[in-house]
Amino acid sequence: MSRNTPAREVKTIWQSSEFTGKKPSFGSNVSHSKRHTKRMWKPNVQVKTIIGEDGKPRRVHIAASHLRTMYKTPKK
């Protein structure tokens, strides 16, 4: 595996969100001369501590887009 080739599998939990299931996606960078090089887009995954249903704090890996919806007030 060369330096420019990203791994095609999610090896650690920090690369994926436990709630949304977002994982890195793969594709190509395309230069002006149409050369394709492989690359990986990583989701914006943050580590947050939430209070579980049992009342105990739990550290979770969660996508930033889902964090925003968690903190929004529900519509009535």
C-alpha positions as CSV (number, residue, x, y, z in Angstrom):
1,M,0.0,0.0,0.0
2,S,1.5,3.3,-1.0
3,R,1.4,6.5,1.0
4,N,-1.3,8.1,-1.2
5,T,-3.7,5.1,-1.0
6,P,-6.1,5.4,2.0
7,A,-7.2,2.2,3.8
8,R,-10.6,1.1,2.5
9,E,-12.0,-0.1,5.8
10,V,-12.9,1.5,9.0
11,K,-10.4,0.1,11.5
12,T,-11.2,2.1,14.6
13,I,-14.5,3.2,16.1
14,W,-13.5,6.9,16.2
15,Q,-14.0,7.1,12.4
16,S,-17.7,6.3,12.6
17,S,-20.7,7.7,14.4
18,E,-22.6,5.4,16.8
19,F,-25.9,7.2,16.2
20,T,-26.0,8.2,12.6
21,G,-23.8,5.4,11.2
22,K,-21.7,7.9,9.2
23,K,-18.4,6.4,8.0
24,P,-15.6,7.6,5.8
25,S,-16.4,7.7,2.1
26,F,-14.0,7.1,-0.6
27,G,-13.4,8.7,-4.0
28,S,-10.8,10.5,-6.1
29,N,-9.2,13.8,-6.3
30,V,-9.2,15.0,-9.9
31,S,-6.6,17.5,-10.9
32,H,-6.8,20.0,-13.8
33,S,-5.0,17.4,-16.0
34,K,-7.6,14.8,-15.0
35,R,-5.2,12.7,-12.9
36,H,-7.1,10.7,-10.3
37,T,-5.6,10.1,-6.9
38,K,-7.5,8.2,-4.2
39,R,-8.7,10.0,-1.2
40,M,-11.0,9.6,1.8
41,W,-13.7,12.0,3.2
42,K,-13.9,11.7,7.0
43,P,-17.1,12.5,8.9
44,N,-16.9,15.2,11.6
45,V,-17.1,12.8,14.6
46,Q,-16.8,14.2,18.1
47,V,-16.5,12.5,21.4
48,K,-19.2,13.6,23.8
49,T,-20.4,12.4,27.2
50,I,-24.1,11.8,27.4
51,I,-26.3,10.6,30.3
52,G,-27.8,7.2,29.5
53,E,-31.2,5.9,30.4
54,D,-29.7,4.3,33.5
55,G,-28.5,7.7,34.7
56,K,-24.8,7.0,34.2
57,P,-22.6,9.1,32.0
58,R,-21.3,7.4,28.8
59,R,-18.7,8.6,26.3
60,V,-20.0,8.3,22.7
61,H,-18.6,9.0,19.2
62,I,-21.3,11.2,17.5
63,A,-21.4,13.1,14.2
64,A,-21.5,16.9,14.6
65,S,-24.6,17.1,12.4
66,H,-26.4,14.8,14.9
67,L,-25.2,16.9,17.9
68,R,-27.0,19.9,16.5
69,T,-30.3,18.1,16.2
70,M,-29.9,16.6,19.8
71,Y,-29.7,20.1,21.3
72,K,-32.6,21.6,19.3
73,T,-35.8,22.2,21.1
74,P,-38.6,20.0,19.8
75,K,-41.4,21.6,17.8
76,K,-44.8,21.5,19.4
